[in-house]
Amino acid sequence: MVARKIAGSWDDLRFFLAVARTGTLSAAALQTGTEHTTVGRRIRALEGVLDARLFHRSNLGYALTEAGENLLAAAEGMESAFLSASAAAEAAHTVSGTVRIGAPDGFGSVFLAPRMHRLTGRHPGLEVEIMATARIFSLSKREADIVVSLSPPQQARLVARRLIDYRLFVYGAESYLAQHPPIHAAADLEGHPFVGYIEDMLFTRELNYLGVLGPSVSARLRSTNLLAQVHATLAGAGLCILPAFIAAAHPGLRAVLPEAVSLTRAFHMHIHEDHRQAAPIRAVAAFIASEVEAARELFAGTALAS
């Protein structure tokens, strides 16, 4: 009968335990972060529910009555169960462990790496590994926990989402453009050297850019690494087709004919079906999606295209 009466009165029991342990309303108020009048009101409410006097009041403080002594054991048992349940719930939502991300070198190095500390700062038990490499990662072989790619999934049992479309433009270093013939139309691009990928080492056809500029445009300086292309372009090696979000990090680069020449590609995020419910992987995937969405204008190259 007593258990049924107090089942819905845990908050009052919390104040009861504080008074039983400290012996005064004022000390219990300090312990619970309330006023002594609130503590007194909660004790009276509990006594009303139980129809029993729980404390002897005196100038020396509050002492448990026989009914109070009987309640103390039950209240401490409820407190222990409550704390255990709270700890279990917290553990279930704890984000900890190591999450490995496979991503293209530009996205992983320029966009993701400078932002990831915001997530690990919120979760001290979380560790993140970013493999920023121009290659295809296999989730089925557990090469990564999360993969950001330039194409939809080609493997079975993957959970995938299209992260965002991003735009690419032709860029040149300010110093290069100042020293070479002006570019007024797309046809003028044929007279300039280009920096690009090594075609027979492309890991995905989405990186085959130069063909859209015409058959006479080819790269005279080539690299499998996007950041190597960026630095070669900054040094004045020629023009280069670059993602707007990459070029935005380098004020020395200027877009050439952005209204007339541009490409659109997309980033996709893949997670193996077996790992989709893992708390750390879900947290990292949600963070990536949120950061990408917040930077939508950066990926769109809005300032250049407008």
N, C-alpha and C positions, 0 to 999 in steps of 0.2 A: 504493500500500500504506500509506504513512504517513497519507494523508488518511483512509483507512478506519479506521485505528487511532485517530485523534484525533477522529473525527466526533462521538463521544458524550462527549468530554472537555473541552467548552468551559470549564467551571468551573475545571478544572485549568490550562487555557491562560491563563485570566485571571490566575492567580497566577504563571505562567511569565512573562507579559509584565511584570508588576509587578517581578519580580526582575531581568529583563533590563534594565529601564529605570532601576531605582534602584541596583542593584549589591549590595544587602544584604537579608537576610531581615527585619531589623527595619524598614528603610525600606519594604519591600514590605508588611509587616504594617500599617504606618500607612496606606498608600495603600488597602489593601483592607479596613481596619477589622477585622482579625483579630489573632491572636497569631502571633509568629514561628515557634512550633512548628507551627502549622497550615500556614503557608506552606511550611515545610520538608517536611512530610508530603505536601502536594499535589505538590511538585516531585518527590519520590521516587516517588509514584504515577504521575506522567506518564512519568518515565524508565522505570518498569517496563513501562508499556503500550508504549512505543516501543522498549524494549530498547536504550537508548542513553543515554550520559552527556551531559547538556545544559549543565552548568556546570563550570568549573574552580573549586574552592573554595580560598581562601587567606586569609591574615590581612587582605588588602586588600579582600576581598569575593568576589563571584561574577562570573566572566567567562564569556562564552559559548564553548562548544566549537564545532567545525565543525558537529556535528549541531545544536547550539543555534542557530547562525547560519542554518542551512537552515530550521529550524522557525520562526524569528522572522518571516520573510517570509510564510509560510503563516498563522501565528497573527495577524499584523496584518491580513491579508486577511479572515480570519474575523471579526476584531473589527469591521472596517469594515462588513461585511455585516450583522453582528448589530446594530450601532448604527443602520444605515440602516433595517433592518426595524423596530426599536423605534420610531424616529421616525415611520415611516409608520403604524404601528399607533396611536401616540398621536394623530397628526393625524386619523386616521379617526374617533377618538372625541372629538375636541375639539368642545365646544359653543360655537359662536361665531356671530355674525351678529345680525340683528334679527328678532324675532318679534312680530307684531301680533295682539293679542287683542281681539275684539269681544265685549262683554258688557253685560247690563242695568246701568243706572246703580248700583243698590244693590249688586249682587254685585261689580261691577268696582271701585267706589269704597270700599265699606265692608269687604268681605271680602278681595278679591284684592290691592288696592294696598298695604295695610300688610304683606303677607306676601311679596310678590315679591322683596324685597331678599335674602331668604334664598337664593334660587336664583341671582340675579345675583352675589351675593357668592362663590358657589362657582365661577362661570364668568366670569372677568373679561372675556372676549371676547363675552359675551352681552348684547344690549340688548333690552328689552321695551317695547312700546308698548301701553297699555291704552286702548281706546276705550270708555269707560263711558257709553253713550248708549242711550236708550229707542228702539230702532229695530231693523230686521232687517238683518243683514249678509249680503252675498253672497260666498260662498267662490269661486264660479265666476268672479266678476269680480275676484277677488283683493283684495277690500276688507279682508280679514283673513286671517290664517293659521290661527287657531283661533277658533271662535265658541262662546260659551256662550249658550244660548237657553232659553226657557221651553217650547219645543215640539219634538217630533221633527223630523228634517230633512225639508224639502219639496223639496230640490234633489237632482239625480242625482249619482252618483259621489262621495258623501260617506261618510266613516267616522265613525260616531256611537256614543256611549255615554250611557246615562242616568247622570248624575253622582250625584244624590241627590234625595230628596223633601224638601221643607221646608214648615214650617207657618206659618200666619198667624193672628193674633189681633186682636181689637179693642183698641186702646190709647187712653189719654187721658193728658194731663199731670196730675201730682199736683195742681197748682194748679187746673186746670180741674175735676177730679173733686171737689175739696173745696168748690167754690163752686156746684155744680149738683146737682140732685136725684139721689139715690142710684139705682143701677142693680141691681135684684135679679133681673130676668129679661130674656130677649131682647126681649120686648115693650116694655120700658122704653127700648130704644135709639131707638125712633121719636121720642122727644121731644127728641133731641139733634142738634145740627148735626154734619155729617161733613165731613172733608177727603178728597178722592179724585182720581181721574184725570178728564181731559176725555174723555168717552165717545167722541165722534166722532173723536178723535185717537189712540185706542188702537192700538198697532201689533200687538197679539196679543190674542185673546179671553181668554187666561189671566189677563189683568189686570182683567177685568170682575168686580169683587168684590162691589159693594154690592147687586147683585140677590139675593144669597143671604140678605140680611137682611130682605127684604120690599119690596113695591112702594112703600111710603111713605117709605123711607130713600133719600135722595139727597145728593150732595155740594154744599154751599153754597160751598165754596172748592175750586177744582180746579187741578191742575197736571199737565203731562206728565212732570214730574221727581219721582221718589220722594223724593229728599232734600229737595226743597222742601216736600213733604207732611209729612215728619218734622219739619222746623223750624216749620212752621205749627202742627202739633199740639203741639209743645213750648211754643209761645207761647200756647196756650190757645184756638186757633181752633175746636176741637171734637174729636170722636173720629175715629179713622182705622184702617183695616185695614192692618196692617204685617207683614212677615216677622219672625219671632221673632229671627233672627240680626241684623236691622237694629236692632230695638228694644233688644236686649241692650247695644248700644253707648251707650245713653242712659238712665242711671239715673232721669231725671226722668219717664220714661214708665211707666205701670202697665197691665197687661193687665186687661181688663174681661170677666168671665164666661168665663175660659179653658176651664173644663170643659164649658161649654155651646155656645160659639160659636168655631169654628175652621175654617180651610180648609187644604187640602193642594195644593201645586203641585210641579213638578219642574224641575230644571235638567238640560239636556242639553249635551254637548260635541260639536262637529262639527269635523272636519278634512277637507280635500279629499284625495281618494285619491292625487293626484299628489304630495302633500307628506308622506304618512304616515311615510315612512322618513327624512326629513330630521332629522339629529341634534338641532339646536336646537329644532325643533317638537316632536319626541318628548320632549325633556327638559322643555319647558314644560308640555306636556299631562300628563306623568306627575306633575309637581309639583302642578299644579292638582288632579288626582284625589287625590293623597296628602293635600294640605291639607284638601280637602273631607271626606275620610274621617275624618281626625283630629278634625274639628269636627262630627261627626255629631250629637251631643247639642245643639249650638248651633242647627243647622238644624231639629232636631225640636222645639225649645222644650220639652225634657224637663222642666225645672224647673217650667214653668207647667202642663204637661198632667198632671203626676203628682198 
